[in-house]
Every structure is written in structure tokens, then in C-alpha cells.
Amino acid sequence: MATGGPEIEQLIQLLARLPGLGPRSARRAVLHLVKKKEQLMLPLSAALDRAVAAVRTCEVCGNIDTKSPCSICADPRRDNSMLIVVEDVSDLWALERAGVGLVKYHVLGGVLSPLDGVGPDDISADALIARAPQFGEIVLAVNATVEGQTTAHYITDRLAGSGAKVTRLAHGVPVGGELDYLDEGTLSQALRARTVI
């Protein structure tokens, strides 16, 4: 049921499309924005306008930035010893926040999912294959889902003969995890991927 004018309802509907926000959270956010119109709504509107004009996708790695090549690709301190392949920009940002090192990245822009109609031409696998010979190691940092593993196998096959060592992230027991609470698949994978102490 509409409680405000069409502009307010449209704002609620648009915010409700954001991840983590449902209709109720969007309604609360809009109410807060309206109450703080001068302090929040106007600066937010201006920032969104600037972002629409400035944000672009990096032509090298697929990251988003205000320039292309992006800040990561243009950073001379990063070397070509390792390229980390991720599904989405959010994964790249998570690895950067974790401080994995001065590495370079490649964003696939998704994973193979035949049921959803996502094939090899829908992800940036060809660009990855073209970049591969520049790197000593390529780390496949895709999610441990069926689609992620299918994508990892596809890319591994395509990278054969590139000269780069292809690895993937370890899977298994998380730091702070208790064995009793882990599923059988995670425990099984952790045991197969065990390392020497």
C-alpha cells in the first residue's frame, strides 16, 4: 500500500532492489533520507550523478574504477608473478581488503551456468587466456559451487599450454570453525587438501 507520493514510492522500489534491502528496509532508508534531506539526500544524489558519469570498467582486468586501466592495473608495484581470477568485482574487493598482496586480478563477470543460459561467451574467459602467458601463476578464486567448479575446470582446460602454473584456493575448515558444525563435503575436502605442518 502506497503511503507517500509516486516519487517516494519509486525511490522505495528502487532501493528495495539493492542487495540486503527488502521493501521494509528500503522504506526505513527512504524515511531517513527524507528526514535528513539537506545532510544526506542532496549529497547522495550529487554523488550518484558523479558516479554515473565517472565509473567505468577496466579494459584490462574487468574491475570498476573511475579510470581504465584501473588503479590496480596501473600500480607499478604489482608484478606479474600471480594473477587471481575471480567471479565478480565484489570478490576482488574482498581479496584487496584481506591484503593478499601486490597481485593482479582478472574478473570473469560471472560463472558458467548452462541452466541459466550463461556460456563461455558470456564471461571474459578469452581475455583471461590472452593475458595468461604474462603470469607465473594463475589462482582460480571462484566460489565452491557447482557453477564455480565447472568454470574452474573449463578455465583450467583452456589454460593448458599457457606456461602458467594454475592453482585454486584451498577449501576446507575455516579459521575458528568447529568440526562438529561442518558439513560432510567440507570435512572431506579439508582432509583431501591437508598440508604438512
C-alpha positions in Angstrom: 0.0 0.0 0.0 1.4 3.4 -1.0 2.0 5.8 1.9 3.7 8.6 0.0 3.7 10.2 -3.4 4.8 8.5 -6.5 8.4 9.9 -6.2 8.7 8.4 -2.7 7.3 5.1 -3.8 9.6 4.9 -6.8 12.6 5.6 -4.5 11.5 2.8 -2.1 11.0 0.4 -5.0 14.5 1.2 -6.4 16.2 0.9 -3.1 14.5 -2.4 -2.4 16.3 -3.8 -5.5 19.6 -3.4 -3.8 21.2 -6.5 -2.2 20.4 -6.8 1.5 17.5 -4.3 1.3 13.9 -5.6 1.2 10.8 -3.4 1.0 10.7 -2.7 4.7 14.4 -1.8 4.9 14.1 0.4 1.8 11.1 2.2 3.3 13.1 2.9 6.5 16.1 4.1 4.5 13.9 6.5 2.4 12.2 7.8 5.5 15.6 8.6 7.0 16.8 10.2 3.7 13.7 12.4 3.6 14.2 13.4 7.2 17.8 14.3 6.5 17.3 15.8 3.1 19.9 18.5 3.3 22.6 16.4 5.1 22.1 13.1 3.2 19.7 13.1 0.3 21.2 16.0 -1.6 24.8 14.9 -1.2 23.8 11.3 -2.1 22.0 12.5 -5.2 25.1 14.5 -6.3 27.4 11.6 -5.6 25.2 9.2 -7.6 25.3 11.7 -10.6 29.1 12.0 -10.4 29.4 8.2 -10.2 27.2 7.6 -13.2 29.4 9.9 -15.2 32.8 8.7 -13.9 32.6 4.9 -13.2 33.9 2.6 -15.9 35.0 -1.0 -16.3 38.8 -1.6 -16.6 39.7 -2.7 -20.1 42.4 -4.9 -18.7 41.0 -6.8 -15.7 37.3 -6.0 -15.5 37.4 -4.1 -12.2 35.4 -1.0 -11.8 37.1 2.3 -11.2 36.9 5.9 -12.4 39.7 5.3 -14.9 40.8 2.5 -17.3 43.2 0.8 -16.7 42.1 0.8 -13.1 44.2 1.8 -10.1 45.2 -1.8 -9.5 46.4 -2.5 -13.1 48.2 0.8 -13.2 50.0 0.3 -9.9 53.7 -0.3 -10.9 54.4 -2.1 -7.5 52.2 -5.1 -8.7 54.1 -7.7 -10.6 53.2 -10.5 -12.9 54.1 -13.4 -10.6 50.4 -14.0 -9.8 47.0 -13.4 -11.4 44.0 -14.1 -9.2 40.8 -14.9 -11.2 37.5 -14.0 -9.5 33.9 -14.2 -10.5 32.9 -10.7 -9.6 34.3 -7.3 -8.6 33.0 -7.8 -5.1 35.4 -10.8 -4.8 38.3 -8.7 -6.0 37.4 -6.0 -3.4 37.2 -8.7 -0.7 40.7 -10.0 -1.5 42.1 -6.5 -1.6 40.6 -5.8 1.9 42.2 -9.0 3.1 45.6 -7.8 2.0 46.5 -10.8 -0.2 49.5 -8.9 -1.6 50.5 -6.8 -4.6 49.0 -9.1 -7.1 46.9 -8.6 -10.2 43.4 -9.7 -10.9 41.0 -10.8 -13.6 37.2 -10.5 -13.2 35.3 -13.1 -15.1 32.0 -11.3 -14.8 30.1 -14.5 -13.8 30.4 -18.2 -14.0 29.3 -20.9 -16.4 25.7 -21.9 -15.8 24.0 -23.7 -18.7 20.7 -23.8 -16.8 20.7 -20.0 -16.7 21.9 -19.7 -20.2 25.4 -18.5 -19.3 28.1 -20.0 -21.6 31.8 -19.4 -22.3 31.0 -16.3 -24.5 29.2 -14.7 -21.5 32.3 -14.5 -19.3 35.6 -12.9 -20.0 37.5 -16.2 -20.4 39.0 -15.3 -23.8 40.6 -12.1 -22.3 42.0 -14.2 -19.4 43.5 -16.7 -21.8 45.1 -13.9 -23.7 46.6 -12.4 -20.5 47.8 -15.8 -19.1 51.3 -16.0 -20.7 52.3 -12.9 -18.8 52.0 -14.6 -15.4 53.9 -17.2 -13.5 50.8 -18.5 -11.5 47.1 -18.2 -12.1 44.9 -18.7 -9.0 41.3 -19.6 -9.6 39.5 -17.9 -6.7 36.0 -18.9 -7.7 33.2 -20.0 -5.3 32.9 -23.6 -4.3 29.6 -24.0 -6.1 28.8 -26.4 -8.9 28.9 -23.4 -11.3 32.2 -22.1 -9.8 33.8 -25.5 -10.1 32.5 -26.0 -13.6 34.0 -22.7 -14.6 37.4 -23.6 -12.9 37.6 -26.8 -14.9 36.8 -25.0 -18.1 39.4 -22.4 -17.5 42.0 -24.9 -16.4 41.5 -26.8 -19.7 41.7 -23.6 -21.7 44.9 -22.6 -19.9 46.7 -25.8 -20.7 49.8 -24.9 -22.6 49.9 -21.3 -21.4 53.1 -21.9 -19.4 51.5 -20.6 -16.2 51.0 -22.7 -13.1 47.3 -23.0 -12.4 46.1 -23.3 -8.8 42.9 -22.8 -6.9 42.0 -21.5 -3.4 42.1 -24.1 -0.7 38.8 -25.4 0.5 38.0 -26.9 3.9 37.9 -26.0 7.6 37.5 -22.2 8.2 39.6 -20.5 10.8 37.7 -20.7 14.1 35.5 -23.5 12.7 34.5 -26.5 14.8 34.5 -29.9 13.1 31.1 -30.8 14.7 29.4 -27.9 12.9 30.9 -28.6 9.4 29.1 -30.4 6.6 30.5 -33.7 5.3 31.6 -32.2 2.0 33.7 -29.5 3.7 35.2 -32.1 6.0 36.0 -34.4 3.1 37.6 -31.6 1.1 39.6 -30.4 4.1 41.0 -33.9 4.6 41.9 -34.3 0.9 43.6 -30.9 0.8 45.6 -31.4 4.1 49.1 -29.8 4.4 52.2 -30.6 6.2 52.8 -28.5 9.4 
